Amino acid sequence: MPELIKLYIRSALWGLVLAAIFVAILLWFNVANLGALVFGSDAGIVAVLALWISNAVVFGGVQFGFKIMAMAERDDTPRGGMSIGPELKPALVPAKSAKPGKARRA
C-alpha cells in the first residue's frame, strides 16, 4: 500500500478518536443542553452518530493537512529584508531627432 494512503488512513483514525473525545466532552459538560437533548430523546443515538462522524471528517482532514504541510522541504534561501540585487547604472543611448534643430513634441 502506498505511504500516502497509509498516512490518510492514520489521519482518518486520529480524526475518529479526536471526534469521539470531542463529542464525549460536549455530552459530559452538557454544552448548549446537548446532553439532555440526546439522552432524553429516542433518536439520540442517531444525533450522536451524526455529530461524531461529521466531526471525524473535520478532525481527520485537519490531521491529514497538517501532516502533508509538515512534509514540505525547508526553504533555506533568504526571504525579504535587504537582499542585495544587481547594481544598476545609467547608460547613454544615442537617439536621433525627427528634424535637425527642432525639438519634437510628445
N, C-alpha and C positions, 0 to 999 in steps of 0.2 A: 504494500500500500504506500502511495507517495507520502512524503513527510508533511506536505501542506494539508492533505486530507486528515492525517493524524492530528495535526495541530488544530484543525477546525473541530474535530470530534472532541478533543480535550477541552477546547474553549466552550463548546456547547454543553458538555458535562459540568464544567465550572459554572456556567450560566444557570443550569438547573439547580445546583447546590445553593448558589447565592440567592436565587429567586425563592427557593424553599425557606431559607433563613429570613429573607425579607418579608415574605407573606406570613411566616410564623410570628415575627415581631409585630406586624400590623395587627394580627388577630389577638396576640397576647396583650398588647397595650390598648386594644380596642380603639384604634385610631379612627376618628370620624364615625364612631359607633359601628364599625365594620364587624367586629367580633360578635356583637349582639345580633346583628342582622343575619350573619352567616349561621350562627348556632341556633337561632330562633326560626329559621326557615327550613322547609323540607327540601328545597333546591339549593341549600347552602354549599353542598359538595361541588356542584356544577360551578358555582361562583368562585370557589377556592381554586378549582382546576383551571378555570379561565384566567384568573389572576396570576396563578403560578406559571402557566405556560406563556402568557404574554410577557411577563417579567423575565422569564428564562430566555426568550428571544432577544430582549433588550440587553440583558446582562451578558449573554453569550456573544452577542455582536460586539459589545464593548471589549470583552476579553480578547476576542479574535483581532479586532482592530488594534488594540494595544500591543499584542504580540507581533503583529505584522509591522507596525511602525517601529518597534524596538529592533527589528531585524535589519533596518537600514544601516548602510555603512556610514561611518563618521566622515564628514567633510572637513579636512584639515586645512583647507585654503583660507586665507584671511577674508573676513567679511566686514564690509563697511569701513568706517573710520577714515583715516588719512592715508589711503593707499597711494603709492607713487606710480603715476602713469607716465606715458611718453611726454617728453618735453617738446612743446610746440613753439616754433619760431616763425616769425613773419617772413614771407618770401615776396620779392618783387616779381610781378608778372607784367610783361610788356603788353600794352593794348593800343590798337590803332583807332584814331577817331574817324568819324564818317567823312568830314570835310576838314582839311587842314585849316587851322586858325579859328574855327568856330567850335564852341562847346555844344555838345548835344544835350537837349533837354530830355528829362525822363518822362 
